[in-house]
Amino acid sequence: MLKLISITLLIAVLLPDYLHAQKKIPVSFAANKVVAHRGAFKKNGFPENSIASLKEAIRIGCTGAEFDVRMTADDSLVINHDPHHNRLEIEKTGFAELRHFPLANGEPLPTLRSYLLAGMEKNLHTRLVLEIKPSGISKERAKIIAGKVWQLVKELNAAPWIVYISFDYDILKELRRLDPQASLQFLDGNIAPAQLKADGMNGADYHFSVFKKNPHWIKEAKENGIALNAWTVNDEETMQWLIKEGFDFITTNEPERLMQIAR
């Protein structure tokens, strides 16, 4: 009897994780190249990095919606591009204090949890392009942030939607250590595509000027199976050039405009 009880308890502990791991999400991303930078915010006047701008990017059918993640002084993961929110330094301020200051549309400062849940809801076509901002405190804290982000993505079964991007190469390396299957793209523009491949990266997500200065990197990326993404592209001439060069993704503040051009 004792043995039977022990086996039953073991199954009760392990079964939820097993079922979670076995769950398959049938995500089929939109075939366009459009990644909405901080969501589709501009046309409708939504705040950048708001859940409203995220949902608008999903509604208009972008293949990706980009957003920025930072960690508060008490280890809460929040969505904000700048290191400050309402003049408060995020890394040195607690979450409760930051939440006193809503976004311009009345939304509370989004947590990563609320953002991911909103991004997955009724969405089988838009990637969630998750930028982990470097820590202003230490490289070690940046790795801790990467681990906490990864843990939450795992908990919410959000991995099928996620593309991780960062200016901090060590953050991406830590994510690769944690998850051999994660999609990782580097932002800083100072590493050749062949080296990205050697380091286990999946994409070169560089400012478009980097590719204009190093046009041979476009061919090198394609030869090495490295995805090509360029940011932040808001003028038609550059959009057309990137389309002609066969870029996989184009990150823009003008997703509706790029949708029309890229048809």
C-alpha positions in Angstrom: 0.0 0.0 0.0 2.8 2.4 0.9 4.5 1.7 -2.4 1.3 2.4 -4.3 0.8 5.7 -2.5 4.4 6.7 -3.3 3.9 5.9 -7.0 0.6 7.9 -7.0 2.3 10.9 -5.4 5.1 10.7 -7.9 2.7 10.7 -10.8 0.8 13.6 -9.4 4.0 15.6 -9.2 5.4 14.8 -12.6 2.2 14.6 -14.7 1.5 18.4 -15.0 5.1 19.0 -16.2 4.8 16.1 -18.7 1.5 17.3 -20.1 2.9 20.9 -20.3 5.9 19.7 -22.3 3.7 17.6 -24.6 1.3 20.5 -25.4 1.7 21.6 -29.0 0.7 25.1 -30.2 -0.3 25.2 -33.9 1.2 28.6 -34.6 1.5 29.6 -38.3 3.1 33.0 -38.6 2.0 35.6 -41.2 4.0 35.4 -44.4 4.7 39.2 -44.5 8.0 40.8 -43.3 6.4 43.3 -41.0 7.6 43.6 -37.4 5.8 46.4 -35.5 8.4 48.2 -33.4 7.0 48.5 -29.9 3.7 47.4 -31.3 1.5 49.2 -33.9 1.3 52.4 -31.9 1.6 55.4 -34.3 -1.5 55.4 -36.5 -4.0 55.3 -33.6 -1.9 57.2 -31.1 -1.5 54.2 -28.7 1.4 54.4 -26.2 4.5 52.5 -27.3 4.9 49.1 -25.7 1.3 49.1 -24.5 -1.0 46.1 -24.7 -3.2 48.3 -27.0 -0.3 48.7 -29.5 0.4 44.9 -29.2 -3.2 43.9 -30.0 -3.3 46.4 -32.9 -0.1 44.7 -34.4 -1.9 41.4 -34.1 -5.1 42.7 -35.5 -3.5 44.1 -38.7 -1.7 40.8 -39.2 2.0 41.7 -38.6 4.4 38.7 -38.6 5.9 40.2 -35.4 5.4 42.6 -32.6 8.5 43.9 -30.8 8.6 44.9 -27.2 11.1 45.7 -24.5 11.6 44.0 -21.1 13.3 45.4 -18.0 13.4 44.2 -14.4 12.5 46.3 -11.3 14.4 46.6 -8.1 12.2 43.8 -6.6 12.7 41.5 -9.6 9.4 42.2 -11.4 9.6 42.0 -15.2 7.9 44.9 -16.9 7.5 46.3 -20.4 9.3 49.6 -21.0 11.8 50.8 -23.6 13.6 53.5 -21.6 15.5 52.8 -18.3 13.1 55.3 -16.6 9.3 55.3 -16.2 7.9 58.7 -15.1 11.5 59.7 -14.2 11.9 56.7 -11.9 14.8 54.4 -12.7 13.2 51.0 -13.2 16.1 48.9 -12.0 16.3 50.8 -8.7 12.5 51.2 -8.1 10.0 48.7 -6.8 7.1 47.6 -8.9 4.4 48.9 -6.6 5.8 52.5 -6.9 6.2 52.2 -10.7 2.5 51.1 -11.0 1.3 54.4 -9.6 2.0 55.9 -13.0 -0.1 54.5 -15.8 0.5 54.8 -19.5 -1.0 57.7 -21.5 -4.1 55.6 -22.4 -4.7 54.6 -18.8 -3.2 51.1 -19.0 -1.1 50.2 -16.0 2.5 49.6 -16.7 2.4 46.2 -18.3 4.1 43.2 -16.7 5.7 40.7 -18.9 3.2 38.1 -17.7 0.2 40.3 -18.8 1.9 41.2 -22.1 2.6 37.6 -23.0 -0.9 36.5 -22.1 -2.4 39.3 -24.2 -0.1 38.4 -27.1 -1.0 34.8 -27.1 -4.7 35.3 -26.9 -6.5 34.5 -30.2 -3.1 34.9 -31.9 -1.7 32.3 -34.2 0.1 34.5 -36.7 2.1 37.2 -34.9 5.5 36.5 -33.3 6.3 38.1 -30.0 9.7 39.7 -30.5 11.0 40.0 -27.0 13.9 42.4 -26.4 15.7 41.9 -23.1 17.4 45.2 -22.3 20.9 45.2 -20.9 21.2 45.8 -17.1 22.6 49.1 -16.1 23.8 47.5 -12.8 25.8 44.5 -13.8 26.4 41.8 -16.5 25.5 39.2 -13.8 22.1 40.8 -13.2 21.5 40.8 -17.0 21.9 37.0 -16.9 19.5 36.7 -14.0 17.0 38.7 -16.0 17.4 36.4 -18.9 16.8 33.4 -16.7 13.7 34.9 -15.2 12.3 35.8 -18.6 12.9 32.3 -19.9 11.3 30.7 -16.8 8.1 32.8 -17.3 8.0 32.0 -21.0 8.3 28.3 -20.1 5.6 28.6 -17.4 3.1 30.2 -19.8 4.0 27.8 -22.6 4.7 30.9 -24.7 7.9 29.6 -26.5 6.2 28.9 -29.9 5.6 32.7 -30.2 8.9 34.0 -28.9 11.9 35.5 -30.7 14.5 36.8 -28.2 16.5 39.8 -29.2 19.1 41.8 -27.3 22.1 44.2 -27.6 23.8 42.1 -24.9 25.4 39.1 -26.4 25.9 37.4 -23.0 22.1 37.6 -22.5 21.6 35.6 -25.7 24.3 33.1 -24.8 22.6 32.5 -21.5 19.3 31.9 -23.2 21.0 29.5 -25.6 22.4 27.6 -22.6 18.9 27.5 -21.0 17.1 26.6 -24.2 18.8 24.9 -27.2 15.6 25.5 -29.3 15.1 29.2 -28.6 15.1 31.7 -31.5 17.9 34.3 -30.9 18.7 37.5 -32.8 21.5 39.9 -32.0 20.9 43.7 -32.2 24.3 45.4 -31.9 25.5 45.1 -35.5 29.1 44.4 -34.7 29.3 40.6 -35.3 29.5 39.0 -38.8 26.8 36.5 -39.7 29.2 33.6 -39.9 30.3 34.2 -36.3 26.6 34.5 -35.2 26.1 31.0 -36.7 29.2 29.7 -34.9 27.9 31.1 -31.6 24.5 29.5 -31.9 22.5 32.6 -32.9 19.6 32.5 -35.4 19.4 36.1 -36.7 21.2 39.4 -37.4 18.7 42.1 -36.3 20.8 45.1 -37.1 20.2 48.8 -37.9 19.7 49.0 -41.7 22.8 51.2 -42.0 25.0 48.3 -40.9 23.9 46.3 -43.9 24.5 49.2 -46.2 28.0 49.5 -44.9 28.6 45.8 -45.0 26.5 44.5 -48.0 28.5 41.3 -48.1 26.9 40.4 -44.8 23.6 39.9 -46.6 24.9 37.1 -48.7 26.9 35.7 -45.8 23.8 35.6 -43.6 21.9 33.7 -46.3 24.7 31.2 -46.8 24.8 30.5 -43.1 21.0 30.3 -42.5 21.0 33.4 -40.4 17.7 35.4 -40.5 18.0 39.0 -41.7 16.1 41.7 -39.9 16.7 45.5 -40.1 15.5 48.3 -37.8 14.0 50.8 -37.5 12.8 51.4 -41.1 10.2 54.1 -41.7 11.0 55.4 -45.2 9.8 53.8 -48.4 13.2 53.9 -50.1 14.9 51.8 -47.5 11.9 49.5 -47.2 12.1 48.8 -51.0 15.8 48.2 -50.8 15.4 45.7 -48.0 12.6 43.9 -49.8 14.8 43.7 -53.0 17.7 42.3 -51.0 15.4 39.5 -49.6 15.3 40.4 -45.9 13.2 38.1 -43.8 11.9 40.8 -41.5 11.7 44.6 -41.4 11.1 46.3 -38.1 9.2 49.6 -38.4 7.1 52.3 -36.7 5.0 52.3 -39.8 3.6 48.8 -40.1 0.5 49.7 -42.1 2.7 51.5 -44.7 5.1 48.6 -45.0 2.2 46.2 -45.4 1.1 48.2 -48.5 4.6 48.4 -49.9 5.5 44.7 -49.3 2.4 43.3 -51.0 
